Amino acid sequence: MFLFINVSITVNMQKTSASIAFYYFTPLCSAVKYSDGSVLLDSGKAAIGTLLSKENQYAYLFDILPVAVAIVVDGKLAKLNPAALQLLEASDEQLLLGRSVDEYVHPLDQPRSQGRLKKQGDNWANANSKFRVRTSKGNFRMLLVISRGIQFEGRDAVMISGMDMTQHNEMDEQLRLSEFNFRRLFENMQDVYYRTDVHGVVQKVSPAVSKILGYAPEEIEGKPAEALYPSASDRDAFKKEIMMHGMVNDFPGQMVSKDGRVIDISVNSQALFDDDGKFAGVEGICRDVTQRKMLERELQRLATTDSLTGIANRRAFLEHAEHIFKSCQRYQTQMTLMMLDLDFFKNINDEYGHQCGDQALIHFAETVKVELRESDLFGRLGGEEFCVLLQQADRPEAMLVAERIRDHIQSMPLSSASGETFSLTVSIGIAIYRAEDDRLGRLLERADKALYQAKSHGRNQVIWETC
Ligand SMILES: Nc1nc2c(ncn2[C@@H]2O[C@H](COP(=O)(O)OP(=O)(O)OP(=O)(O)O)[C@@H](O)[C@H]2O)c(=O)[nH]1
């Protein structure tokens, strides 16, 4: 296959038999035929001379060239090959011959084009340059054009050869536009774009990082990303997920800002691989979700907390208790459950008012809390009924805690808004986990039964389950 790059011609062309000499190149030979008919060949390639001496073969080559070629005399088209006709969307060469080149060149490119066509003689060449060309149908094309002085039918002429770059140009433009869009996004996005290398060293980070973490990008780029994580476990969980799935979505984590604050973040990332398919790093987007997390925590707190006393509400208590119950079933460990109910509480409300009753409930909860350990659960099941779950507590231990609570409640000083003092008592029923308990409800039922007995036996007492 020929490679007609920089086709350079000396022409002595008649209308019927054309004689063109090409510099042409193949892997095997290079050859030149000059206008005086002489042929210069590389040594050892004389066979090609036979080919070059056949002038009609050059005319044939001119016709089959995939590159548009036009010969211009005095600024007017004098000869075009079929590729040129195709490029100019013209069906017949005769319609173009004699027309000024300017008719086909974009007005803004005409001064440049005219300057290049003005040169005399046949020993010069214009460098590659882009021109906007208008076809016969009015469509614009972007051409990469080279031109060279030649002799055509005994006159100074210019041979122009052009490659259609319209598509390349559109692609360039699209690329430029997408680069521009990416840059605009990169500069202005609220979230932080980041990319690390295979060792977790930050390669690129977007300017939003300064708003979120207080660092300028240059302070982070080139440093290990893990220096920004407050906890190694967060980092390890992230790495594990990325290595396992190649990506993470809305992955929760935390980072430490320049001023030492811990920021909640959510990360969308994906693993990067090199051409050989080897892991090459991670790129992704980090979002500051501190506000969202605070709201979520607040919502969670509201959903699980009794608004009056601040202890667990019924749902949260039972959920947690269920959890501990299952653990007891699996590991056959101990747990005891106390049901606590204030005695004659209706009377407090009736005598001192509902607000005073509320205050009494708050004091009650605070007093009970003091008697419990971190691992114990305390919740308000409703009204003046409460429940305590003691983990790893046997009967003597549970009885001791319950008695202490009962005692402290009865000696807890309370006063009404008008200054009247009064006290409260509490009845407590206790049940302990048994191996045959198949659900938490069994334990609750037995504790409730014991509480009922405490009430019916006179209140202000602790009763251990009977059977
Ligand atoms: N102030 C106040 N009172 C409440 C609250 N929840 C329930 N109560 C009141 O608690 C009282 C419970 O009354 P009862 O169920 O008759 O029980 P009791 O008066 O404590 O009598 P015993 O349980 O039999 O000793 C009712 O008057 C309820 O209105 C609350 O959040 N605040």
The ligand as a MOL file (V3000), in Angstrom:
LIG
                    3D

  0  0  0     0  0            999 V3000
M  V30 BEGIN CTAB
M  V30 COUNTS 32 34 0 0 0
M  V30 BEGIN ATOM
M  V30 1 N -48.2240 12.9440 85.7250 0
M  V30 2 C -48.2880 11.8650 84.9790 0
M  V30 3 N -49.1160 10.8930 85.2690 0
M  V30 4 C -49.1770 9.7780 84.5260 0
M  V30 5 C -48.3440 9.6320 83.4180 0
M  V30 6 N -48.6100 8.4280 82.8420 0
M  V30 7 C -49.5790 7.8490 83.5850 0
M  V30 8 N -49.9080 8.6560 84.6150 0
M  V30 9 C -50.9070 8.4480 85.6330 0
M  V30 10 O -50.5740 7.3450 86.4590 0
M  V30 11 C -51.7610 6.9260 87.0900 0
M  V30 12 C -51.7860 5.4370 87.1460 0
M  V30 13 O -52.9320 5.0960 87.9140 0
M  V30 14 P -53.3630 3.6290 88.2010 0
M  V30 15 O -53.1540 2.7830 86.9770 0
M  V30 16 O -54.7210 3.6520 88.7620 0
M  V30 17 O -52.3460 3.0780 89.2210 0
M  V30 18 P -51.9330 3.6650 90.6460 0
M  V30 19 O -52.7280 4.8230 90.9900 0
M  V30 20 O -50.4650 3.8830 90.5740 0
M  V30 21 O -52.2570 2.4750 91.5680 0
M  V30 22 P -51.5020 1.1170 91.6940 0
M  V30 23 O -50.6920 0.9200 90.5080 0
M  V30 24 O -52.5640 0.1060 91.7940 0
M  V30 25 O -50.7060 1.2100 92.9180 0
M  V30 26 C -52.8940 7.4970 86.2400 0
M  V30 27 O -53.5410 8.5260 87.0200 0
M  V30 28 C -52.2370 8.1010 85.0470 0
M  V30 29 O -52.8900 9.2520 84.5870 0
M  V30 30 C -47.4740 10.6930 83.0920 0
M  V30 31 O -46.6890 10.6580 82.1350 0
M  V30 32 N -47.4590 11.7770 83.9100 0
M  V30 END ATOM
M  V30 BEGIN BOND
M  V30 1 1 1 2
M  V30 2 2 2 3
M  V30 3 1 2 32
M  V30 4 1 3 4
M  V30 5 2 4 5
M  V30 6 1 4 8
M  V30 7 1 5 6
M  V30 8 1 5 30
M  V30 9 2 6 7
M  V30 10 1 7 8
M  V30 11 1 8 9
M  V30 12 1 9 10
M  V30 13 1 9 28
M  V30 14 1 10 11
M  V30 15 1 11 12
M  V30 16 1 11 26
M  V30 17 1 12 13
M  V30 18 1 13 14
M  V30 19 2 14 15
M  V30 20 1 14 16
M  V30 21 1 14 17
M  V30 22 1 17 18
M  V30 23 2 18 19
M  V30 24 1 18 20
M  V30 25 1 18 21
M  V30 26 1 21 22
M  V30 27 2 22 23
M  V30 28 1 22 24
M  V30 29 1 22 25
M  V30 30 1 26 27
M  V30 31 1 26 28
M  V30 32 1 28 29
M  V30 33 2 30 31
M  V30 34 1 30 32
M  V30 END BOND
M  V30 END CTAB
M  END
